[in-house]
Amino acid sequence: MTVDLILPSSKRYTRTFSPLYGPISPSASTFQILSTKCEITLSKADARSWPMILGDSSGLAGNFVAQLAFSAGGGRGTTGAKEAVLDETNKMYKQ
């Protein structure tokens, strides 16, 4: 993701956030320019939790392990389950 803002007084802010920790859905992501800030909301493309925005931030990404959150909806993969049940998207991230 690259941010390129033209600011008052001919100032400019440019920054690239790459690689992101995980995939995003560009069509579901939004931005809003306000008088004091620019808000960027990224919509994740899958249900993984992101411990940080960048996938290789200062070499810390290797210290994090993807964590799964279980719902209490019943069946396999709920709270207290012995085994995680992954959908097709998240199976490729299983280590």
N, C-alpha and C positions, 0 to 999 in steps of 0.2 A: 504494500500500500504506500503510495506517495502522496504527501500533503504539500501543496504549493499555494500559499496565501499571499495575495498582494495587499499590503497594509497601507494605511495613510502615510503621508510624507515620503512616498516612494520607497518604503521599506518592504522587504519580502521575507517570508519564512518558508523554507523548503526542508522537508525531512522525509526520508524513506524508512518505512518500518518493514524490514524484510530479513529473514522469512518470518511470517506470523507463526504463532505457536501451533495453529491448526487452520483448517479451511474455513472460509467465510462464505456467506451467501450475499454477493453484491446487490442483488435485486431487493433483498430484505434489509440491507444496511442503509443508514441515513446520515445526513449531516445537517447542522443548523448553524448559521452565522448570526451571532448576537452582538450587541454593542461592545461587550467586554471579552468575548471568547468565541471560539468555534467548537461546537460539540460534534463529535463523530461517534456514532453508535454502530458497532460492527455486530452483525448477526451471525452467530456460529452456524456452520453447515451441519454439525453433528452435535451430539449431547455430551461430548467430553468437557471436563473442567479445564480451564486454562490457568495455570499458576502465574503466568506472566504473558505479556502481549507478544514478545518476540520469542521465536523458537530457539535462538542461540544467544540469548542475552547474557553477555559476559561469561560465556561458557557454563552458565548455571543450568541450562536446559537438561543436561545429562544427569543432574542430581534429582530430577523430578520423575516420578513414576505416574503414569496415567491411573487415575482412580475412578472407580465406578460408583454411582449412586443407585441404590435400589429403591424401588417404590414399595409401598405396602399394599399392593393390589392383589396379592395372592398368587399362587402358582410358583414355578421355578423363578429364581432371580429376585425374590423379595427379601425383606429384612430377615436375617438369620439363615439365608440360603447357603448351601455348601458350594455352589457353583454359579458363576455369572453367566447370564444368557445375553449374548451380544447380537445386535442386528447386523445386517450385511455390511453397512458402512463402517461399523466399529470393529468388525472382525479383523480388518487389515491392520489395525493399530495394536492388536493383542500381541504381547511379547512372549 
